[in-house]
Amino acid sequence: MHIKQETIDKTGRFYVEDNECTIAEMDYQLPDKNTLLIVHTEVNESLGGKGVGKQLVAAAVDYARENSLVIKATCPFAKKVLDITPEFADVYNAEKNN
């Protein structure tokens, strides 16, 4: 599965397409030069249980590492994944996320 990414001004998304239709998407904002804020994740029900949402979060983590960003999340799904994945602690700190 190929995850694409696009940023326009201070907003962006990681997404998956099938036949040019978005079937999974995670939206984010760049509120300042140091922060990537995940605001929404949505995965088509046909992909349910396949780990696509977690792959989107992992793509955001990779992007944050490459760009020296800290991740925050208001999206409940992304926040849960970040909270329970210790490997993401270098760019996400649950105590500092609030």
Backbone atoms as SQL, in Angstrom:
CREATE TABLE atoms (id INTEGER PRIMARY KEY, chain TEXT, resi INTEGER, resn TEXT, atom TEXT, x REAL, y REAL, z REAL);
INSERT INTO atoms VALUES
  (1, 'A', 1, 'MET', 'N', 0.847, -1.175, 0.000),
  (2, 'A', 1, 'MET', 'CA', 0.000, 0.000, 0.000),
  (3, 'A', 1, 'MET', 'C', 0.892, 1.237, 0.000),
  (4, 'A', 2, 'HIS', 'N', 0.647, 2.125, -0.915),
  (5, 'A', 2, 'HIS', 'CA', 1.460, 3.327, -1.056),
  (6, 'A', 2, 'HIS', 'C', 0.759, 4.514, -0.396),
  (7, 'A', 3, 'ILE', 'N', 1.420, 5.087, 0.606),
  (8, 'A', 3, 'ILE', 'CA', 0.886, 6.267, 1.287),
  (9, 'A', 3, 'ILE', 'C', 1.487, 7.505, 0.643),
  (10, 'A', 4, 'LYS', 'N', 0.618, 8.414, 0.225),
  (11, 'A', 4, 'LYS', 'CA', 1.038, 9.668, -0.377),
  (12, 'A', 4, 'LYS', 'C', 0.929, 10.771, 0.665),
  (13, 'A', 5, 'GLN', 'N', 1.604, 11.892, 0.386),
  (14, 'A', 5, 'GLN', 'CA', 1.575, 13.013, 1.313),
  (15, 'A', 5, 'GLN', 'C', 1.555, 14.306, 0.519),
  (16, 'A', 6, 'GLU', 'N', 0.790, 15.270, 1.022),
  (17, 'A', 6, 'GLU', 'CA', 0.789, 16.597, 0.413),
  (18, 'A', 6, 'GLU', 'C', 0.605, 17.642, 1.497),
  (19, 'A', 7, 'THR', 'N', 1.259, 18.798, 1.291),
  (20, 'A', 7, 'THR', 'CA', 1.140, 19.920, 2.208),
  (21, 'A', 7, 'THR', 'C', 0.847, 21.166, 1.392),
  (22, 'A', 8, 'ILE', 'N', -0.144, 21.917, 1.828),
  (23, 'A', 8, 'ILE', 'CA', -0.482, 23.192, 1.213),
  (24, 'A', 8, 'ILE', 'C', -0.537, 24.215, 2.342),
  (25, 'A', 9, 'ASP', 'N', 0.339, 25.206, 2.269),
  (26, 'A', 9, 'ASP', 'CA', 0.492, 26.199, 3.336),
  (27, 'A', 9, 'ASP', 'C', 0.763, 25.500, 4.653),
  (28, 'A', 10, 'LYS', 'N', -0.150, 25.614, 5.608),
  (29, 'A', 10, 'LYS', 'CA', 0.078, 25.044, 6.934),
  (30, 'A', 10, 'LYS', 'C', -0.855, 23.875, 7.236),
  (31, 'A', 11, 'THR', 'N', -1.377, 23.249, 6.188),
  (32, 'A', 11, 'THR', 'CA', -2.199, 22.051, 6.368),
  (33, 'A', 11, 'THR', 'C', -1.724, 20.984, 5.387),
  (34, 'A', 12, 'GLY', 'N', -2.067, 19.761, 5.693),
  (35, 'A', 12, 'GLY', 'CA', -1.667, 18.689, 4.796),
  (36, 'A', 12, 'GLY', 'C', -2.381, 17.399, 5.129),
  (37, 'A', 13, 'ARG', 'N', -1.982, 16.355, 4.410),
  (38, 'A', 13, 'ARG', 'CA', -2.588, 15.054, 4.654),
  (39, 'A', 13, 'ARG', 'C', -1.667, 13.951, 4.165),
  (40, 'A', 14, 'PHE', 'N', -1.805, 12.811, 4.815),
  (41, 'A', 14, 'PHE', 'CA', -1.247, 11.553, 4.346),
  (42, 'A', 14, 'PHE', 'C', -2.463, 10.767, 3.878),
  (43, 'A', 15, 'TYR', 'N', -2.355, 10.107, 2.723),
  (44, 'A', 15, 'TYR', 'CA', -3.547, 9.460, 2.186),
  (45, 'A', 15, 'TYR', 'C', -3.200, 8.278, 1.291),
  (46, 'A', 16, 'VAL', 'N', -4.218, 7.450, 1.084),
  (47, 'A', 16, 'VAL', 'CA', -4.121, 6.282, 0.206),
  (48, 'A', 16, 'VAL', 'C', -5.237, 6.410, -0.808),
  (49, 'A', 17, 'GLU', 'N', -4.908, 6.167, -2.066),
  (50, 'A', 17, 'GLU', 'CA', -5.906, 6.221, -3.142),
  (51, 'A', 17, 'GLU', 'C', -6.074, 4.856, -3.788),
  (52, 'A', 18, 'ASP', 'N', -7.262, 4.648, -4.303),
  (53, 'A', 18, 'ASP', 'CA', -7.568, 3.472, -5.114),
  (54, 'A', 18, 'ASP', 'C', -8.385, 3.981, -6.290),
  (55, 'A', 19, 'ASN', 'N', -7.876, 3.798, -7.494),
  (56, 'A', 19, 'ASN', 'CA', -8.544, 4.316, -8.692),
  (57, 'A', 19, 'ASN', 'C', -8.851, 5.803, -8.568),
  (58, 'A', 20, 'GLU', 'N', -7.869, 6.561, -8.068),
  (59, 'A', 20, 'GLU', 'CA', -7.958, 8.006, -7.916),
  (60, 'A', 20, 'GLU', 'C', -8.997, 8.476, -6.897),
  (61, 'A', 21, 'CYS', 'N', -9.487, 7.569, -6.067),
  (62, 'A', 21, 'CYS', 'CA', -10.401, 7.914, -4.970),
  (63, 'A', 21, 'CYS', 'C', -9.660, 7.734, -3.650),
  (64, 'A', 22, 'THR', 'N', -9.769, 8.713, -2.771),
  (65, 'A', 22, 'THR', 'CA', -9.133, 8.604, -1.460),
  (66, 'A', 22, 'THR', 'C', -9.896, 7.586, -0.625),
  (67, 'A', 23, 'ILE', 'N', -9.160, 6.570, -0.129),
  (68, 'A', 23, 'ILE', 'CA', -9.801, 5.524, 0.676),
  (69, 'A', 23, 'ILE', 'C', -9.303, 5.530, 2.128),
  (70, 'A', 24, 'ALA', 'N', -8.272, 6.314, 2.398),
  (71, 'A', 24, 'ALA', 'CA', -7.775, 6.494, 3.762),
  (72, 'A', 24, 'ALA', 'C', -7.051, 7.833, 3.814),
  (73, 'A', 25, 'GLU', 'N', -7.232, 8.544, 4.937),
  (74, 'A', 25, 'GLU', 'CA', -6.665, 9.888, 5.002),
  (75, 'A', 25, 'GLU', 'C', -6.425, 10.298, 6.450),
  (76, 'A', 26, 'MET', 'N', -5.317, 10.968, 6.667),
  (77, 'A', 26, 'MET', 'CA', -5.035, 11.554, 7.963),
  (78, 'A', 26, 'MET', 'C', -4.644, 13.013, 7.729),
  (79, 'A', 27, 'ASP', 'N', -5.427, 13.934, 8.277),
  (80, 'A', 27, 'ASP', 'CA', -5.213, 15.361, 8.077),
  (81, 'A', 27, 'ASP', 'C', -4.368, 15.925, 9.214),
  (82, 'A', 28, 'TYR', 'N', -3.516, 16.879, 8.865),
  (83, 'A', 28, 'TYR', 'CA', -2.698, 17.526, 9.877),
  (84, 'A', 28, 'TYR', 'C', -2.568, 19.020, 9.603),
  (85, 'A', 29, 'GLN', 'N', -2.100, 19.707, 10.642),
  (86, 'A', 29, 'GLN', 'CA', -1.815, 21.136, 10.557),
  (87, 'A', 29, 'GLN', 'C', -0.374, 21.357, 11.002),
  (88, 'A', 30, 'LEU', 'N', 0.208, 22.440, 10.537),
  (89, 'A', 30, 'LEU', 'CA', 1.546, 22.853, 10.955),
  (90, 'A', 30, 'LEU', 'C', 1.402, 24.214, 11.635),
  (91, 'A', 31, 'PRO', 'N', 0.989, 24.214, 12.924),
  (92, 'A', 31, 'PRO', 'CA', 0.685, 25.475, 13.603),
  (93, 'A', 31, 'PRO', 'C', 1.902, 26.364, 13.858),
  (94, 'A', 32, 'ASP', 'N', 3.085, 25.761, 13.892),
  (95, 'A', 32, 'ASP', 'CA', 4.320, 26.527, 14.023),
  (96, 'A', 32, 'ASP', 'C', 5.444, 25.742, 13.361),
  (97, 'A', 33, 'LYS', 'N', 6.641, 26.270, 13.377),
  (98, 'A', 33, 'LYS', 'CA', 7.742, 25.645, 12.633),
  (99, 'A', 33, 'LYS', 'C', 8.257, 24.358, 13.268),
  (100, 'A', 34, 'ASN', 'N', 7.783, 24.019, 14.469),
  (101, 'A', 34, 'ASN', 'CA', 8.279, 22.842, 15.184),
  (102, 'A', 34, 'ASN', 'C', 7.243, 21.741, 15.381),
  (103, 'A', 35, 'THR', 'N', 5.987, 21.963, 14.982),
  (104, 'A', 35, 'THR', 'CA', 4.901, 21.066, 15.373),
  (105, 'A', 35, 'THR', 'C', 4.082, 20.574, 14.194),
  (106, 'A', 36, 'LEU', 'N', 3.802, 19.275, 14.222),
  (107, 'A', 36, 'LEU', 'CA', 2.832, 18.658, 13.317),
  (108, 'A', 36, 'LEU', 'C', 1.661, 18.210, 14.186),
  (109, 'A', 37, 'LEU', 'N', 0.492, 18.756, 13.947),
  (110, 'A', 37, 'LEU', 'CA', -0.706, 18.468, 14.738),
  (111, 'A', 37, 'LEU', 'C', -1.652, 17.600, 13.922),
  (112, 'A', 38, 'ILE', 'N', -1.840, 16.357, 14.346),
  (113, 'A', 38, 'ILE', 'CA', -2.762, 15.448, 13.661),
  (114, 'A', 38, 'ILE', 'C', -4.177, 15.747, 14.143),
  (115, 'A', 39, 'VAL', 'N', -5.069, 16.083, 13.208),
  (116, 'A', 39, 'VAL', 'CA', -6.411, 16.514, 13.590),
  (117, 'A', 39, 'VAL', 'C', -7.520, 15.536, 13.215),
  (118, 'A', 40, 'HIS', 'N', -7.274, 14.652, 12.251),
  (119, 'A', 40, 'HIS', 'CA', -8.358, 13.755, 11.830),
  (120, 'A', 40, 'HIS', 'C', -7.786, 12.563, 11.064),
  (121, 'A', 41, 'THR', 'N', -8.349, 11.392, 11.322),
  (122, 'A', 41, 'THR', 'CA', -7.993, 10.187, 10.571),
  (123, 'A', 41, 'THR', 'C', -9.273, 9.496, 10.155),
  (124, 'A', 42, 'GLU', 'N', -9.330, 9.087, 8.899),
  (125, 'A', 42, 'GLU', 'CA', -10.506, 8.372, 8.404),
  (126, 'A', 42, 'GLU', 'C', -10.050, 7.294, 7.423),
  (127, 'A', 43, 'VAL', 'N', -10.545, 6.077, 7.642),
  (128, 'A', 43, 'VAL', 'CA', -10.202, 4.941, 6.788),
  (129, 'A', 43, 'VAL', 'C', -11.492, 4.302, 6.310),
  (130, 'A', 44, 'ASN', 'N', -11.584, 4.055, 5.016),
  (131, 'A', 44, 'ASN', 'CA', -12.755, 3.405, 4.442),
  (132, 'A', 44, 'ASN', 'C', -12.984, 2.068, 5.145),
  (133, 'A', 45, 'GLU', 'N', -14.248, 1.757, 5.418),
  (134, 'A', 45, 'GLU', 'CA', -14.562, 0.528, 6.153),
  (135, 'A', 45, 'GLU', 'C', -14.076, -0.728, 5.440),
  (136, 'A', 46, 'SER', 'N', -13.872, -0.671, 4.135),
  (137, 'A', 46, 'SER', 'CA', -13.360, -1.835, 3.408),
  (138, 'A', 46, 'SER', 'C', -11.929, -2.173, 3.820),
  (139, 'A', 47, 'LEU', 'N', -11.246, -1.208, 4.441),
  (140, 'A', 47, 'LEU', 'CA', -9.873, -1.415, 4.900),
  (141, 'A', 47, 'LEU', 'C', -9.796, -1.672, 6.397),
  (142, 'A', 48, 'GLY', 'N', -10.935, -1.717, 7.054),
  (143, 'A', 48, 'GLY', 'CA', -10.980, -1.902, 8.499),
  (144, 'A', 48, 'GLY', 'C', -10.210, -3.126, 8.957),
  (145, 'A', 49, 'GLY', 'N', -9.436, -2.963, 10.032),
  (146, 'A', 49, 'GLY', 'CA', -8.704, -4.078, 10.609),
  (147, 'A', 49, 'GLY', 'C', -7.421, -4.446, 9.884),
  (148, 'A', 50, 'LYS', 'N', -7.037, -3.673, 8.897),
  (149, 'A', 50, 'LYS', 'CA', -5.829, -3.986, 8.120),
  (150, 'A', 50, 'LYS', 'C', -4.629, -3.134, 8.531),
  (151, 'A', 51, 'GLY', 'N', -4.793, -2.322, 9.546),
  (152, 'A', 51, 'GLY', 'CA', -3.686, -1.520, 10.051),
  (153, 'A', 51, 'GLY', 'C', -3.361, -0.283, 9.237),
  (154, 'A', 52, 'VAL', 'N', -4.266, 0.116, 8.351),
  (155, 'A', 52, 'VAL', 'CA', -4.005, 1.271, 7.491),
  (156, 'A', 52, 'VAL', 'C', -3.905, 2.554, 8.308),
  (157, 'A', 53, 'GLY', 'N', -4.770, 2.724, 9.285),
  (158, 'A', 53, 'GLY', 'CA', -4.709, 3.910, 10.134),
  (159, 'A', 53, 'GLY', 'C', -3.373, 4.014, 10.855),
  (160, 'A', 54, 'LYS', 'N', -2.875, 2.901, 11.361),
  (161, 'A', 54, 'LYS', 'CA', -1.575, 2.892, 12.036),
  (162, 'A', 54, 'LYS', 'C', -0.458, 3.214, 11.051),
  (163, 'A', 55, 'GLN', 'N', -0.592, 2.759, 9.817),
  (164, 'A', 55, 'GLN', 'CA', 0.411, 3.075, 8.801),
  (165, 'A', 55, 'GLN', 'C', 0.428, 4.579, 8.496),
  (166, 'A', 56, 'LEU', 'N', -0.744, 5.206, 8.509),
  (167, 'A', 56, 'LEU', 'CA', -0.808, 6.650, 8.305),
  (168, 'A', 56, 'LEU', 'C', -0.094, 7.392, 9.434),
  (169, 'A', 57, 'VAL', 'N', -0.319, 6.944, 10.664),
  (170, 'A', 57, 'VAL', 'CA', 0.353, 7.561, 11.814),
  (171, 'A', 57, 'VAL', 'C', 1.865, 7.361, 11.693),
  (172, 'A', 58, 'ALA', 'N', 2.282, 6.169, 11.312),
  (173, 'A', 58, 'ALA', 'CA', 3.716, 5.895, 11.140),
  (174, 'A', 58, 'ALA', 'C', 4.323, 6.788, 10.063),
  (175, 'A', 59, 'ALA', 'N', 3.571, 7.056, 9.010),
  (176, 'A', 59, 'ALA', 'CA', 4.052, 7.959, 7.956),
  (177, 'A', 59, 'ALA', 'C', 4.244, 9.366, 8.514),
  (178, 'A', 60, 'ALA', 'N', 3.337, 9.805, 9.380),
  (179, 'A', 60, 'ALA', 'CA', 3.472, 11.115, 10.012),
  (180, 'A', 60, 'ALA', 'C', 4.703, 11.151, 10.921),
  (181, 'A', 61, 'VAL', 'N', 4.949, 10.069, 11.623),
  (182, 'A', 61, 'VAL', 'CA', 6.132, 9.983, 12.486),
  (183, 'A', 61, 'VAL', 'C', 7.406, 10.084, 11.643),
  (184, 'A', 62, 'ASP', 'N', 7.455, 9.360, 10.540),
  (185, 'A', 62, 'ASP', 'CA', 8.617, 9.435, 9.649),
  (186, 'A', 62, 'ASP', 'C', 8.820, 10.858, 9.137),
  (187, 'A', 63, 'TYR', 'N', 7.731, 11.497, 8.739),
  (188, 'A', 63, 'TYR', 'CA', 7.788, 12.880, 8.243),
  (189, 'A', 63, 'TYR', 'C', 8.296, 13.822, 9.341),
  (190, 'A', 64, 'ALA', 'N', 7.797, 13.627, 10.562),
  (191, 'A', 64, 'ALA', 'CA', 8.228, 14.463, 11.686),
  (192, 'A', 64, 'ALA', 'C', 9.720, 14.276, 11.944),
  (193, 'A', 65, 'ARG', 'N', 10.186, 13.038, 11.898),
  (194, 'A', 65, 'ARG', 'CA', 11.620, 12.781, 12.107),
  (195, 'A', 65, 'ARG', 'C', 12.462, 13.461, 11.023),
  (196, 'A', 66, 'GLU', 'N', 12.043, 13.332, 9.787),
  (197, 'A', 66, 'GLU', 'CA', 12.788, 13.909, 8.662),
  (198, 'A', 66, 'GLU', 'C', 12.839, 15.434, 8.712),
  (199, 'A', 67, 'ASN', 'N', 11.826, 16.036, 9.323),
  (200, 'A', 67, 'ASN', 'CA', 11.713, 17.498, 9.339),
  (201, 'A', 67, 'ASN', 'C', 11.902, 18.115, 10.727),
  (202, 'A', 68, 'SER', 'N', 12.416, 17.315, 11.667),
  (203, 'A', 68, 'SER', 'CA', 12.681, 17.775, 13.047),
  (204, 'A', 68, 'SER', 'C', 11.457, 18.417, 13.682),
  (205, 'A', 69, 'LEU', 'N', 10.315, 17.725, 13.575),
  (206, 'A', 69, 'LEU', 'CA', 9.062, 18.209, 14.149),
  (207, 'A', 69, 'LEU', 'C', 8.664, 17.368, 15.356),
  (208, 'A', 70, 'VAL', 'N', 7.868, 17.965, 16.212),
  (209, 'A', 70, 'VAL', 'CA', 7.248, 17.263, 17.329),
  (210, 'A', 70, 'VAL', 'C', 5.787, 17.041, 16.941),
  (211, 'A', 71, 'ILE', 'N', 5.269, 15.852, 17.252),
  (212, 'A', 71, 'ILE', 'CA', 3.877, 15.544, 16.920),
  (213, 'A', 71, 'ILE', 'C', 2.980, 15.791, 18.120),
  (214, 'A', 72, 'LYS', 'N', 1.842, 16.414, 17.842),
  (215, 'A', 72, 'LYS', 'CA', 0.732, 16.522, 18.795),
  (216, 'A', 72, 'LYS', 'C', -0.490, 15.963, 18.070),
  (217, 'A', 73, 'ALA', 'N', -1.500, 15.571, 18.831),
  (218, 'A', 73, 'ALA', 'CA', -2.689, 14.991, 18.203),
  (219, 'A', 73, 'ALA', 'C', -3.952, 15.374, 18.951),
  (220, 'A', 74, 'THR', 'N', -4.931, 15.888, 18.196),
  (221, 'A', 74, 'THR', 'CA', -6.274, 16.066, 18.735),
  (222, 'A', 74, 'THR', 'C', -7.176, 14.951, 18.223),
  (223, 'A', 75, 'CYS', 'N', -6.745, 14.244, 17.203),
  (224, 'A', 75, 'CYS', 'CA', -7.482, 13.099, 16.670),
  (225, 'A', 75, 'CYS', 'C', -7.378, 11.950, 17.677),
  (226, 'A', 76, 'PRO', 'N', -8.509, 11.456, 18.186),
  (227, 'A', 76, 'PRO', 'CA', -8.474, 10.390, 19.188),
  (228, 'A', 76, 'PRO', 'C', -7.764, 9.120, 18.705),
  (229, 'A', 77, 'PHE', 'N', -7.973, 8.732, 17.457),
  (230, 'A', 77, 'PHE', 'CA', -7.325, 7.523, 16.946),
  (231, 'A', 77, 'PHE', 'C', -5.807, 7.691, 16.931),
  (232, 'A', 78, 'ALA', 'N', -5.328, 8.771, 16.333),
  (233, 'A', 78, 'ALA', 'CA', -3.883, 8.997, 16.246),
  (234, 'A', 78, 'ALA', 'C', -3.271, 9.111, 17.638),
  (235, 'A', 79, 'LYS', 'N', -3.953, 9.819, 18.542),
  (236, 'A', 79, 'LYS', 'CA', -3.453, 9.973, 19.902),
  (237, 'A', 79, 'LYS', 'C', -3.296, 8.619, 20.577),
  (238, 'A', 80, 'LYS', 'N', -4.263, 7.731, 20.396),
  (239, 'A', 80, 'LYS', 'CA', -4.190, 6.396, 20.994),
  (240, 'A', 80, 'LYS', 'C', -2.994, 5.623, 20.443),
  (241, 'A', 81, 'VAL', 'N', -2.818, 5.643, 19.120),
  (242, 'A', 81, 'VAL', 'CA', -1.688, 4.939, 18.508),
  (243, 'A', 81, 'VAL', 'C', -0.370, 5.506, 19.031),
  (244, 'A', 82, 'LEU', 'N', -0.256, 6.816, 19.085),
  (245, 'A', 82, 'LEU', 'CA', 0.966, 7.445, 19.576),
  (246, 'A', 82, 'LEU', 'C', 1.213, 7.126, 21.048),
  (247, 'A', 83, 'ASP', 'N', 0.148, 7.110, 21.840),
  (248, 'A', 83, 'ASP', 'CA', 0.274, 6.822, 23.270),
  (249, 'A', 83, 'ASP', 'C', 0.793, 5.414, 23.546),
  (250, 'A', 84, 'ILE', 'N', 0.405, 4.451, 22.725),
  (251, 'A', 84, 'ILE', 'CA', 0.752, 3.054, 23.011),
  (252, 'A', 84, 'ILE', 'C', 1.956, 2.529, 22.217),
  (253, 'A', 85, 'THR', 'N', 2.610, 3.411, 21.467),
  (254, 'A', 85, 'THR', 'CA', 3.735, 2.969, 20.646),
  (255, 'A', 85, 'THR', 'C', 5.016, 3.644, 21.126),
  (256, 'A', 86, 'PRO', 'N', 5.790, 2.938, 21.960),
  (257, 'A', 86, 'PRO', 'CA', 6.994, 3.551, 22.527),
  (258, 'A', 86, 'PRO', 'C', 8.026, 3.969, 21.473),
  (259, 'A', 87, 'GLU', 'N', 8.034, 3.316, 20.324),
  (260, 'A', 87, 'GLU', 'CA', 8.991, 3.665, 19.270),
  (261, 'A', 87, 'GLU', 'C', 8.775, 5.068, 18.719),
  (262, 'A', 88, 'PHE', 'N', 7.621, 5.660, 18.986),
  (263, 'A', 88, 'PHE', 'CA', 7.323, 6.998, 18.481),
  (264, 'A', 88, 'PHE', 'C', 7.671, 8.100, 19.485),
  (265, 'A', 89, 'ALA', 'N', 8.223, 7.720, 20.645),
  (266, 'A', 89, 'ALA', 'CA', 8.469, 8.671, 21.734),
  (267, 'A', 89, 'ALA', 'C', 9.482, 9.756, 21.371),
  (268, 'A', 90, 'ASP', 'N', 10.318, 9.510, 20.370),
  (269, 'A', 90, 'ASP', 'CA', 11.298, 10.536, 20.002),
  (270, 'A', 90, 'ASP', 'C', 10.641, 11.769, 19.380),
  (271, 'A', 91, 'VAL', 'N', 9.442, 11.604, 18.819),
  (272, 'A', 91, 'VAL', 'CA', 8.736, 12.753, 18.239),
  (273, 'A', 91, 'VAL', 'C', 7.403, 13.039, 18.931),
  (274, 'A', 92, 'TYR', 'N', 7.008, 12.169, 19.852),
  (275, 'A', 92, 'TYR', 'CA', 5.726, 12.343, 20.550),
  (276, 'A', 92, 'TYR', 'C', 5.922, 12.050, 22.029),
  (277, 'A', 93, 'ASN', 'N', 5.517, 12.988, 22.858),
  (278, 'A', 93, 'ASN', 'CA', 5.573, 12.811, 24.298),
  (279, 'A', 93, 'ASN', 'C', 4.174, 13.034, 24.842),
  (280, 'A', 94, 'ALA', 'N', 3.541, 11.976, 25.338),
  (281, 'A', 94, 'ALA', 'CA', 2.148, 12.058, 25.785),
  (282, 'A', 94, 'ALA', 'C', 1.943, 13.129, 26.858),
  (283, 'A', 95, 'GLU', 'N', 2.896, 13.270, 27.792),
  (284, 'A', 95, 'GLU', 'CA', 2.735, 14.250, 28.859),
  (285, 'A', 95, 'GLU', 'C', 2.754, 15.679, 28.303),
  (286, 'A', 96, 'LYS', 'N', 3.541, 15.899, 27.249),
  (287, 'A', 96, 'LYS', 'CA', 3.645, 17.243, 26.677),
  (288, 'A', 96, 'LYS', 'C', 2.606, 17.480, 25.586),
  (289, 'A', 97, 'ASN', 'N', 1.784, 16.485, 25.291),
  (290, 'A', 97, 'ASN', 'CA', 0.815, 16.621, 24.211),
  (291, 'A', 97, 'ASN', 'C', -0.413, 17.425, 24.618),
  (292, 'A', 98, 'ASN', 'N', -0.644, 17.566, 25.884),
  (293, 'A', 98, 'ASN', 'CA', -1.868, 18.250, 26.344),
  (294, 'A', 98, 'ASN', 'C', -1.720, 19.744, 26.368);
